[in-house]
Amino acid sequence: MSDLLLEVCQVSKTFIRGGVLTGRRVAAVKDVSFRLAAGRPEIFAIIGESGSGKTTLSRMILNIDTPTSGKLRFDGVDLATIRTAGDRLAFMHKVQPIFQNPFESFNPLKRIDRYLFMTHRRFIAADGRLAPEMAVDEALHKVGLSLKEVSRRYPHELSGGQLQRVAIARALLANPKLIVADEPVSMIDASLRISIVNLFKTLRDDLGISIIYVTHDLATAYYVSDRIIIMQQGSVVESGDARAVLNAPQHPYSRQLREAALLPDFAAGL
Ligand SMILES: Nc1ncnc2c1ncn2[C@@H]1O[C@H](COP(=O)(O)OP(=O)(O)OP(=O)(O)O)[C@@H](O)[C@H]1O
């Protein structure tokens, strides 16, 4: 096992928009580096406005996109060497995504309990000690729900907040070491956001899971994160301890973000 859980090493991603010859190059992520230590679970926020490259960076961490240059290693394994279906499944055991819109994460025609049982079957090697009902119920309990509550229900029969909890329970069935959550609360009612964000703290403290929290929302990032990076136009402009950076931002862009966030919402998050 490596001393590092995740190593993002001088990673860049360039897209070509339009035709191959006539297209314009878009540098979505530029030379980004950071590390998460193994055995020291933390909430690491990637902050930036729309178009700053957060999603592209998180997709590379999830091995959905490949970098144009640079390297990503998870648990010592270079993500570029993950090629077979078996390798991919092994990676997904350890790294799980949570997406912005929980309603898009689930097939609307499939019952939620069936979805969770399917996921359990897929990752059964991760936790073969429990019968499917018990494993699914246990995962749901970790997010404040139960199998009884979601049984026989379809995604549209739950609130966005409840469904995002189910998405987190589904991620937990894989027994991951890292969850990459891309704007996980932005589509959820403001009143429920803090409960999801608090859940991340519980996953970190009680289950030892590290969380990469991708957001444009400084208030929740301030409230929940241990460390942050602030991205502008693909580059990291500031990084460090979340409270230190957000209390006294040094870079003009970080200051600008903080000033823009000094709205009632931000104050409420402090
Ligand atoms: N598949 C793609 N093809 C071309 N350009 C892309 C692609 N994906 C992202 N981009 C561009 O890369 C830049 C960074 O986008 P990205 O989605 O990573 O930013 P973001 O900070 O996550 O923004 P948002 O919060 O709006 O999703 C943007 O200019 C975007 O238009």
The ligand as a Gaussian input file, in Angstrom:
#p B3LYP/6-31G(d) Opt

LIG

0 1
 N      -15.860000      17.685000     -23.590000
 C      -15.483000      18.946000     -23.716000
 N      -15.212000      19.475000     -24.928000
 C      -14.805000      20.745000     -25.073000
 N      -14.656000      21.607000     -24.041000
 C      -14.926000      21.147000     -22.802000
 C      -15.352000      19.805000     -22.577000
 N      -15.550000      19.641000     -21.235000
 C      -15.270000      20.826000     -20.659000
 N      -14.883000      21.734000     -21.597000
 C      -14.484000      23.117000     -21.349000
 O      -13.468000      23.102000     -20.366000
 C      -13.620000      24.215000     -19.487000
 C      -13.755000      23.701000     -18.058000
 O      -15.018000      23.032000     -17.942000
 P      -15.488000      22.271000     -16.614000
 O      -16.840000      21.676000     -16.871000
 O      -14.404000      21.352000     -16.176000
 O      -15.606000      23.475000     -15.585000
 P      -16.397000      23.553000     -14.218000
 O      -15.593000      24.415000     -13.325000
 O      -16.714000      22.192000     -13.740000
 O      -17.714000      24.298000     -14.636000
 P      -19.232000      23.944000     -14.257000
 O      -19.343000      24.192000     -12.796000
 O      -20.025000      24.909000     -15.075000
 O      -19.425000      22.509000     -14.653000
 C      -14.827000      24.994000     -19.980000
 O      -14.356000      26.021000     -20.834000
 C      -15.602000      23.956000     -20.753000
 O      -16.386000      24.573000     -21.755000

